Amino acid sequence: MGRKPNFDDKAIYAALGRILAENGQATLADIREATGLSTGSLYHRFGSREGLMAEAWLFAVWEFQQRFLAALNREGFAAGVEAALETPRFCRREPDLSLVLVCCRSSEFLCGELAPELRARAANANTLAMSAIADFSRRIDRPLMACQLALVAFPLGAVRMFLPKRPVPPEIDDYVRKAVAVTLSMG
């Protein structure tokens, strides 16, 4: 029977987010230095730098989407507003994980060296959210593009004005709320 790892994946992902914000990139040496873990432990757990980045990105997407989808599952326009507000809220609640989402592009880890299972998970990571947005669009009888802009593009653009250099201020929520309400009322 193998030994239980003496590290927490979420702490590694958070360290990765901080490194990406500070350096714009992350090497295994950077992660090793930030976490105190050996390179061998990182390779054993994640297989490669790209594997670590993929796992961190997938974990952050999953953490974000749980609340986004729960909010979007409510009734009426208010569901869209609440779902859109999950973006800045997530950035404040999970600042290090949000940095992984903002700073880490899937093209950085979707390479030939990535395990096929991880590649498939990354390729399908947003399928559930996109399906939920399409369902919301039908429920409120609004164009899909309007819903995608309101629920994804506007909130993401708003937080990217601040991240990774500084925290997302609470005042952003009012602008997101207004942008979503106006966009969903059109059409």
FENHU-V208634 format. One record per residue. RES is the residue in one letter. OMEGA is omega as a letter, one per 20 degrees, with the letter a starting at -180 (* if undefined). D_LAST is the distance of its C-alpha to the last C-alpha in Angstrom with 2 decimals. Layout:
RES/OMEGA/D_LAST
RES/OMEGA/D_LAST
This chain:
M/a/59.89
G/r/57.95
R/r/57.70
K/a/54.71
P/a/52.82
N/r/53.49
F/a/50.06
D/a/46.59
D/a/43.82
K/r/41.30
A/r/43.79
I/r/44.07
Y/r/40.30
A/r/40.18
A/r/43.02
L/r/41.19
G/r/38.14
R/r/40.48
I/r/42.31
L/r/39.19
A/a/38.08
E/a/41.58
N/a/42.49
G/r/39.34
Q/r/41.08
A/r/43.26
T/r/46.47
L/r/48.33
A/r/51.00
D/a/48.50
I/r/47.37
R/a/51.01
E/a/51.95
A/a/49.12
T/a/49.73
G/r/53.45
L/r/53.06
S/r/55.06
T/r/53.62
G/r/55.08
S/r/53.21
L/r/49.90
Y/r/50.67
H/a/51.86
R/a/48.70
F/r/46.04
G/a/47.89
S/r/46.71
R/a/44.75
E/r/41.80
G/r/42.26
L/a/42.23
M/r/39.09
A/r/37.34
E/r/38.51
A/a/37.47
W/r/33.97
L/r/33.59
F/a/34.97
A/r/32.59
V/a/29.53
W/r/30.82
E/r/31.50
F/a/28.02
Q/a/26.18
Q/a/28.12
R/r/26.59
F/a/23.10
L/r/23.11
A/r/24.75
A/a/22.11
L/a/19.24
N/r/21.17
R/a/20.75
E/r/18.54
G/a/15.19
F/a/13.14
A/r/16.59
A/r/17.42
G/r/14.94
V/a/16.35
E/r/19.83
A/r/19.45
A/a/18.32
L/r/21.25
E/r/23.61
T/r/23.69
P/r/25.41
R/r/27.32
F/a/28.67
C/r/29.77
R/a/31.75
R/a/33.07
E/a/34.07
P/a/34.60
D/r/36.79
L/r/34.67
S/r/31.55
L/r/33.62
V/a/34.17
L/a/30.43
V/a/29.85
C/a/33.11
C/r/33.72
R/a/32.05
S/r/32.53
S/r/34.20
E/a/37.00
F/r/38.11
L/a/36.93
C/a/40.19
G/a/42.86
E/a/44.84
L/r/42.23
A/a/43.09
P/r/41.10
E/r/40.07
L/r/38.61
R/r/36.91
A/r/35.25
R/r/34.19
A/a/32.69
A/a/30.87
N/a/29.33
A/a/28.79
N/a/25.03
T/a/24.62
L/r/24.40
A/r/21.79
M/r/19.59
S/r/20.10
A/r/19.24
I/r/15.92
A/r/15.15
D/r/16.39
F/r/14.31
S/r/11.09
R/a/12.53
R/a/13.75
I/r/10.68
D/r/8.70
R/a/6.08
P/r/6.72
L/a/10.21
M/r/10.20
A/r/7.89
C/r/10.37
Q/r/13.24
L/a/12.73
A/a/12.47
L/a/15.29
V/a/17.52
A/a/17.29
F/r/16.97
P/r/19.61
L/r/21.83
G/a/21.79
A/a/22.65
V/r/25.61
R/r/26.82
M/a/27.44
F/a/30.24
L/j/31.41
P/a/34.03
K/a/35.89
R/a/35.13
P/r/33.56
V/a/29.95
P/r/30.23
P/a/28.79
E/r/27.07
I/a/24.51
D/r/23.07
D/r/21.92
Y/r/20.07
V/r/18.46
R/a/17.54
K/r/15.94
A/r/14.09
V/a/12.71
A/r/11.86
V/a/10.06
T/a/8.13
L/r/7.30
S/r/6.58
M/r/3.76
G/*/0.00
